[in-house]
Amino acid sequence: MLRTFFLALGFAVSLFNPYFAAAQDTGAAAQLGLAAAGLPAAAEAPVPAAPARAGRDLTADFNSAWNAVDQKLGEGEKTELRKYKVLLVRGFLTGGYVEPFSLFGRKVWVGRYFNDQMKALKELGVEYSMVDIDSVMTPSHNAAKVAAEIRGSEKPVIIISHSDGGMYALQALIENPVLAPRVRGFISLQTPFLGSPVADYVHGNKFLAAAMSGLLGHFGGTLDALTSLTQPERAAYQGNNRAEIDRVVSSVKIISFATWKPDLPGKIDTLLEIPRNAMLERGAENDGLVPADSAVLPGSDFIKFPGLDHIAPVMAEDMFVKFDRARLTKTLLLMILD
């Protein structure tokens, strides 16, 4: 029960909302005041500078590859993949997903993160490692860790990131242009490149911000890690680094994987029900934490896939959403090779 609680509440609004587990209907967001108390509408979000190129919508290609991945991923493709090392980059507040942590004197294990990805890579015979990021620290701090992993790999790398991990990987490539030739591809799963309204809400609420600051401080981090996820902060980053981002997009094959989870009226259909519904009420299709449009790095090729919340692509912990993460991994790697 504790594991489910932290999965549902582990980041942002739900972490400090004691009513989350009791919410039983699609009006819960309004009852809790999320929609009316500062969760920004999609139209209110800052607009970053336009990219130099328009990314291609690869959703149809993804669906085709998904349906035939077992036939298309033959020995030749597997041999090609084995030339690379896959770096798995996780995001904000994910330390407890990869190892137990101490919380108020008790050991807590939240869940298993990237497990199906690692199993699939092992079966393919592809070398991999999970970057040892500090999930309570800022993108700048973790970008240095990603850069060190790329630099230290004997093989060129393929990056698979989730959530904020994509921000860390992007900043690593921006700050270290010489690393681009060593990156065969960059797969970004649900990264809030343009920020998250949920982060805005928590950051703008003095009680939630204080609670989040205390939690981050408990694990050695600061509130700056949350600030980096807000829409104004990400829009400013995009604007201030537009030329550098364009350079990365033009030199590295990037696929942004964005998802959204439609509401099923009359029932709870995701552990992230409340923030998902709050954003839906404001017109933003989203995965419960990140709007689908925010998960597309401006200028990159992208896939928009319905039916998945923010948990499903990396963990089997949401009992409401079932998904084949191994097949997802193989399909996206195949698309990187294409």
C-alpha positions as CSV (number, residue, x, y, z in Angstrom):
1,M,0.0,0.0,0.0
2,L,2.8,2.4,0.9
3,R,4.5,1.7,-2.5
4,T,1.3,2.5,-4.4
5,F,0.8,5.6,-2.3
6,F,4.3,6.9,-3.2
7,L,3.9,6.0,-6.9
8,A,0.6,8.0,-7.0
9,L,1.9,10.8,-4.9
10,G,5.6,10.7,-5.5
11,F,6.0,13.9,-7.4
12,A,4.2,17.2,-7.2
13,V,0.6,17.8,-6.1
14,S,-0.4,14.3,-5.1
15,L,2.5,13.8,-2.8
16,F,1.1,16.2,-0.3
17,N,-2.6,15.8,-1.0
18,P,-4.2,13.5,1.7
19,Y,-7.5,13.3,-0.3
20,F,-6.0,11.8,-3.4
21,A,-6.6,8.1,-2.5
22,A,-10.2,8.9,-1.5
23,A,-11.2,10.7,-4.7
24,Q,-13.6,8.5,-6.5
25,D,-15.0,10.5,-9.4
26,T,-14.0,12.7,-12.3
27,G,-15.1,15.8,-10.4
28,A,-12.3,15.2,-7.8
29,A,-10.0,17.8,-9.3
30,A,-12.6,20.5,-9.0
31,Q,-13.5,19.5,-5.5
32,L,-9.9,19.7,-4.4
33,G,-9.6,23.1,-6.1
34,L,-6.7,22.2,-8.4
35,A,-8.4,23.4,-11.6
36,A,-9.4,26.7,-9.9
37,A,-6.3,27.3,-7.8
38,G,-3.6,28.0,-10.2
39,L,-3.1,25.0,-12.4
40,P,-2.3,26.8,-15.7
41,A,-4.3,26.2,-18.9
42,A,-2.4,25.2,-22.0
43,A,-3.1,28.5,-23.5
44,E,-1.6,30.3,-20.5
45,A,1.7,28.6,-20.7
46,P,4.7,30.6,-21.9
47,V,5.5,30.1,-25.6
48,P,9.2,29.3,-26.3
49,A,11.1,30.5,-29.4
50,A,10.3,28.6,-32.6
51,P,12.7,25.9,-33.6
52,A,14.7,26.1,-36.9
53,R,13.1,23.0,-38.2
54,A,9.7,21.3,-37.8
55,G,9.9,17.8,-36.4
56,R,8.3,14.9,-38.2
57,D,5.3,13.1,-36.8
58,L,6.5,9.5,-36.6
59,T,3.3,8.1,-34.9
60,A,2.3,6.1,-38.0
61,D,5.8,4.7,-38.4
62,F,5.8,3.8,-34.8
63,N,2.5,1.9,-35.1
64,S,3.8,0.0,-38.1
65,A,7.1,-0.9,-36.4
66,W,5.3,-1.9,-33.2
67,N,3.1,-4.4,-35.1
68,A,6.1,-6.0,-36.9
69,V,8.9,-5.5,-34.4
70,D,9.6,-9.2,-33.9
71,Q,9.9,-9.7,-37.6
72,K,11.9,-6.5,-38.3
73,L,14.3,-6.8,-35.4
74,G,16.4,-9.6,-36.9
75,E,20.0,-10.7,-36.3
76,G,21.3,-8.0,-38.5
77,E,19.6,-5.3,-36.5
78,K,20.6,-6.9,-33.2
79,T,24.2,-7.0,-34.3
80,E,24.0,-3.4,-35.2
81,L,22.5,-2.5,-31.8
82,R,25.3,-4.3,-30.0
83,K,27.7,-1.7,-31.4
84,Y,26.2,0.7,-28.9
85,K,25.7,1.1,-25.2
86,V,22.3,2.2,-24.0
87,L,22.3,4.8,-21.2
88,L,19.1,4.8,-19.1
89,V,18.4,8.2,-17.6
90,R,15.7,8.6,-14.9
91,G,14.1,11.8,-13.6
92,F,13.0,13.8,-10.6
93,L,12.4,12.1,-7.2
94,T,13.2,8.6,-8.6
95,G,15.9,7.5,-6.1
96,G,13.5,5.2,-4.3
97,Y,12.6,3.5,-7.5
98,V,16.1,2.0,-8.0
99,E,17.1,1.4,-4.4
100,P,15.6,1.6,-0.9
101,F,15.8,4.9,0.9
102,S,15.5,6.1,4.5
103,L,12.4,8.2,5.3
104,F,11.9,9.3,8.9
105,G,14.0,6.3,10.1
106,R,12.3,3.7,7.9
107,K,13.5,1.9,4.8
108,V,11.1,2.5,1.9
109,W,11.2,0.8,-1.5
110,V,9.0,2.6,-4.0
111,G,9.1,0.4,-7.1
112,R,11.1,-0.9,-10.0
113,Y,12.2,1.5,-12.7
114,F,13.3,0.6,-16.2
115,N,13.3,-3.1,-15.2
116,D,11.5,-4.2,-18.4
117,Q,13.9,-2.0,-20.5
118,M,16.9,-3.6,-18.9
119,K,15.4,-7.1,-19.4
120,A,14.8,-6.4,-23.1
121,L,18.3,-5.1,-23.6
122,K,19.8,-8.1,-21.8
123,E,17.8,-10.4,-24.1
124,L,19.1,-8.5,-27.1
125,G,22.6,-8.8,-25.9
126,V,23.0,-5.0,-25.8
127,E,25.2,-3.4,-23.2
128,Y,23.5,-0.9,-20.9
129,S,23.8,1.1,-17.7
130,M,21.6,3.4,-15.6
131,V,23.2,6.8,-15.2
132,D,23.7,7.5,-11.5
133,I,21.9,10.8,-11.4
134,D,20.9,12.6,-8.2
135,S,17.1,12.8,-8.6
136,V,16.7,15.7,-6.1
137,M,19.2,17.9,-7.9
138,T,19.0,20.4,-10.8
139,P,19.3,19.6,-14.5
140,S,22.7,21.3,-14.5
141,H,24.0,18.9,-11.8
142,N,22.7,15.8,-13.6
143,A,23.7,16.9,-17.1
144,A,27.3,16.7,-15.9
145,K,26.7,13.1,-14.9
146,V,25.1,12.2,-18.2
147,A,28.0,13.8,-20.1
148,A,30.5,11.9,-18.0
149,E,28.8,8.6,-18.9
150,I,28.8,9.4,-22.6
151,R,32.4,10.4,-22.4
152,G,33.5,7.3,-20.5
153,S,31.7,4.8,-22.7
154,E,33.9,2.7,-24.9
155,K,31.1,2.4,-27.4
156,P,28.9,5.2,-28.9
157,V,25.7,5.4,-26.9
158,I,21.9,5.4,-27.4
159,I,20.2,7.4,-24.7
160,I,16.8,6.3,-23.3
161,S,15.5,8.9,-20.9
162,H,12.2,9.2,-18.9
163,S,10.6,12.3,-17.6
164,D,13.1,14.9,-16.4
165,G,15.9,12.6,-17.5
166,G,15.4,14.0,-20.9
167,M,16.1,17.5,-19.7
168,Y,19.4,16.2,-18.2
169,A,20.4,14.5,-21.4
170,L,19.5,17.5,-23.5
171,Q,21.5,19.9,-21.3
172,A,24.5,17.5,-21.4
173,L,24.5,17.6,-25.2
174,I,24.0,21.4,-25.2
175,E,26.9,22.0,-22.9
176,N,29.2,19.4,-24.5
177,P,28.9,19.7,-28.3
178,V,31.9,17.4,-28.9
179,L,29.8,14.5,-27.5
180,A,27.2,14.6,-30.3
181,P,29.1,12.3,-32.6
182,R,29.2,9.7,-29.8
183,V,25.4,9.6,-29.6
184,R,23.7,7.3,-32.1
185,G,20.2,8.3,-30.9
186,F,18.3,9.9,-28.1
187,I,14.8,8.5,-27.1
188,S,13.0,10.8,-24.8
189,L,10.0,9.3,-22.9
190,Q,7.5,11.9,-21.6
191,T,10.0,14.7,-20.8
192,P,8.5,18.0,-19.8
193,F,10.6,20.0,-22.2
194,L,8.1,22.9,-21.9
195,G,7.4,22.3,-18.3
196,S,4.6,20.9,-16.2
197,P,1.5,22.7,-14.9
198,V,1.7,20.4,-11.9
199,A,5.1,21.7,-11.0
200,D,3.7,25.3,-11.5
201,Y,0.9,24.5,-9.0
202,V,3.1,23.0,-6.4
203,H,5.7,25.7,-6.8
204,G,3.1,28.4,-6.5
205,N,1.4,27.0,-3.4
206,K,3.3,28.1,-0.3
207,F,2.2,25.0,1.7
208,L,3.0,22.5,-1.0
209,A,6.3,24.3,-1.9
210,A,7.4,24.2,1.7
211,A,6.5,20.5,2.0
212,M,8.4,19.8,-1.2
213,S,11.4,21.8,-0.1
214,G,11.5,19.8,3.1
215,L,11.3,16.5,1.3
216,L,14.0,17.5,-1.2
217,G,16.2,18.8,1.6
218,H,15.7,15.5,3.5
219,F,17.4,13.8,0.5
220,G,20.1,16.4,0.0
221,G,18.4,18.5,-2.7
222,T,16.8,21.9,-3.0
223,L,13.6,23.4,-4.3
224,D,15.5,24.4,-7.4
225,A,15.0,20.9,-8.7
226,L,11.2,21.6,-8.7
227,T,11.6,25.1,-10.1
228,S,13.4,23.7,-13.1
229,L,10.2,21.9,-14.0
230,T,7.9,24.9,-14.1
231,Q,6.6,26.2,-17.5
232,P,8.2,29.6,-17.2
233,E,11.6,28.1,-16.4
234,R,11.5,25.7,-19.3
235,A,10.2,28.3,-21.7
236,A,13.1,30.6,-20.7
237,Y,15.6,27.7,-21.1
238,Q,14.2,26.9,-24.6
239,G,14.4,30.6,-25.6
240,N,17.9,31.2,-24.1
241,N,19.3,28.1,-25.8
242,R,17.4,28.0,-29.0
243,A,20.4,27.9,-31.3
244,E,22.1,25.3,-29.2
245,I,19.0,23.1,-29.1
246,D,18.7,23.4,-32.9
247,R,22.3,22.3,-33.2
248,V,21.6,19.2,-31.0
249,V,18.4,18.3,-33.0
250,S,20.3,18.6,-36.3
251,S,23.2,16.5,-35.2
252,V,21.6,13.8,-33.0
253,K,18.7,11.5,-34.0
254,I,16.0,12.4,-31.4
255,I,12.6,10.8,-30.9
256,S,10.3,12.5,-28.4
257,F,7.7,10.0,-27.1
258,A,4.6,11.8,-25.8
259,T,1.5,10.2,-24.3
260,W,-1.8,11.1,-22.9
261,K,-4.4,9.2,-20.9
262,P,-8.0,10.0,-21.8
263,D,-10.5,10.0,-18.9
264,L,-12.8,7.1,-18.5
265,P,-15.9,8.6,-17.0
266,G,-17.2,7.2,-13.7
267,K,-14.1,5.3,-12.7
268,I,-10.5,5.8,-11.6
269,D,-8.3,4.7,-14.6
270,T,-4.9,5.9,-13.5
271,L,-3.0,6.5,-10.2
272,L,-2.5,10.0,-11.5
273,E,-6.2,10.6,-11.8
274,I,-6.4,14.0,-10.0
275,P,-3.6,15.9,-11.8
276,R,-4.6,14.2,-15.1
277,N,-8.2,15.4,-14.8
278,A,-7.2,18.9,-13.7
279,M,-5.2,19.4,-16.8
280,L,-7.9,17.9,-19.0
281,E,-10.4,20.4,-17.6
282,R,-8.0,23.1,-18.8
283,G,-7.8,21.6,-22.3
284,A,-4.4,19.9,-22.1
285,E,-4.1,16.2,-23.1
286,N,-1.6,14.8,-20.6
287,D,-0.2,11.7,-18.9
288,G,-1.0,12.9,-15.4
289,L,2.1,14.9,-15.0
290,V,3.2,16.2,-18.4
291,P,1.1,17.7,-21.2
292,A,1.6,15.8,-24.4
293,D,2.7,18.9,-26.3
294,S,5.3,19.6,-23.6
295,A,6.8,16.2,-24.1
296,V,7.9,17.0,-27.6
297,L,11.2,18.7,-27.9
298,P,10.7,21.6,-30.4
299,G,12.3,20.6,-33.6
300,S,12.6,16.9,-32.9
301,D,10.8,14.0,-34.5
302,F,8.0,12.8,-32.3
303,I,5.4,10.1,-31.5
304,K,2.1,10.9,-29.8
305,F,0.7,7.7,-28.2
306,P,-2.7,7.6,-26.5
307,G,-3.7,5.6,-23.4
308,L,-0.6,5.8,-21.3
309,D,0.0,7.7,-18.0
310,H,3.3,8.8,-16.8
311,I,4.1,5.6,-15.0
312,A,3.2,2.9,-17.7
313,P,6.2,3.3,-20.1
314,V,8.8,2.6,-17.3
315,M,7.1,0.6,-14.5
316,A,4.4,-2.0,-14.0
317,E,3.2,-0.2,-10.9
318,D,-0.1,1.3,-12.1
319,M,-2.7,-1.4,-11.7
320,F,-5.0,0.5,-14.0
321,V,-2.7,0.7,-17.1
322,K,-1.2,-2.3,-18.7
323,F,1.6,-1.9,-21.3
324,D,4.3,-3.9,-23.0
325,R,7.5,-1.9,-22.1
326,A,9.8,-4.5,-23.6
327,R,8.1,-4.1,-27.0
328,L,8.2,-0.3,-26.6
329,T,11.9,-0.5,-26.1
330,K,12.6,-2.7,-29.1
331,T,10.3,-0.7,-31.3
332,L,12.0,2.6,-30.5
333,L,15.5,1.2,-30.9
334,L,14.5,-0.2,-34.2
335,M,13.4,3.3,-35.2
336,I,16.7,4.8,-34.1
337,L,18.5,2.3,-36.5
338,D,16.1,3.1,-39.4
